[in-house]
Amino acid sequence: MGHREDLLEGAKRCLLAKGFARTTARDIVKESGTNLASIGYHYGSKDALLAQAYVSLVEGMGDAFDGGGELRGEPGSLERFRDVWANIIATMREPGSIWHLSMEIVVMGDQMPEARDLLAQAQREAGRGLVPLLTGGAEEDVSDETADTLGQFLVTLMTGIIAQWTFDPNTAPDADRLTEGLRRLIEGTAKAG
């Protein structure tokens, strides 16, 4: 591995151990075995490096979200919806879950504008990645319009679930409750139409 990759891996470990706000450039350098100048050279700033490290951590969750390819139900079905959200919620239950980092950037985003801006840009791609889990197909086939509608809806749902699980895991919804809520919404929309 070169310095760029070493920095990214070191920043991931620091994020998981200390979070965004408490991680210093010196922490990353110590963890990665590199030097301070490498951060600026490869990433521009510590905040940009931390944002990239967070995105990399989230991208690494893809296999957990699809249950290793073992999703039940047809694409677009309530059964598929339930399985995907059960898998996502399971990652929130794990000790040391990365999702508390999402809440930290929401709360402290004004103090880390570069990291906030990079992560805001990554949200569209996050939605683009969630869409095929629920509807089938491939991520590269998800149109910008679908990423900006269904994808944003799913990211918004996920952000809310992360917030609820961070705030109080004992009362946060599980996949069965989410699925029942969606079923009722669909039925209510059909009755109103």
KAPE-V626188 format. One record per backbone hydrogen bond with DSSP energy under -1.0 kcal/mol. CO is the residue of the C=O (numbers start at 0). NH is the residue of the N-H. Records with the same first field share a line. If there is no record, write none. Layout:
CO: NH / NH
This chain:
1: 5
2: 6
3: 7
4: 8
5: 9
6: 10
7: 11
8: 12
9: 13
10: 14
11: 15
12: 16
13: 17
14: 18
23: 27
24: 28
25: 29
26: 30
27: 31
28: 32 / 33
34: 37
35: 38
36: 40
37: 41
38: 42
44: 48
45: 49
46: 50
47: 51
48: 52
49: 53
50: 54
51: 55
52: 56
53: 57
54: 58
55: 59
57: 60
58: 61
60: 64
61: 65
62: 67
65: 68
73: 76
76: 80
77: 81
78: 82
79: 83
80: 84
81: 85
82: 86
83: 87
84: 88
85: 89
86: 90
88: 92
93: 96
97: 100
98: 102
99: 103
100: 104
101: 105
102: 106
103: 107
107: 110
111: 115
112: 116
113: 117
114: 118
115: 119
116: 120
117: 121
121: 125
122: 126
123: 127
124: 128
125: 129
126: 130
129: 133
130: 134
131: 135
133: 75
137: 140
138: 141
142: 146
143: 147
145: 150
148: 152
149: 153
150: 154
151: 155
152: 156
153: 157
154: 158
155: 159
156: 160
157: 161
158: 162
159: 163
160: 164
161: 165
162: 166
163: 167
167: 170 / 171
173: 177
174: 178
175: 179
176: 180
177: 181
178: 182
179: 183
180: 184
181: 185
182: 186
183: 187
184: 188
185: 189
186: 190
187: 191
188: 192
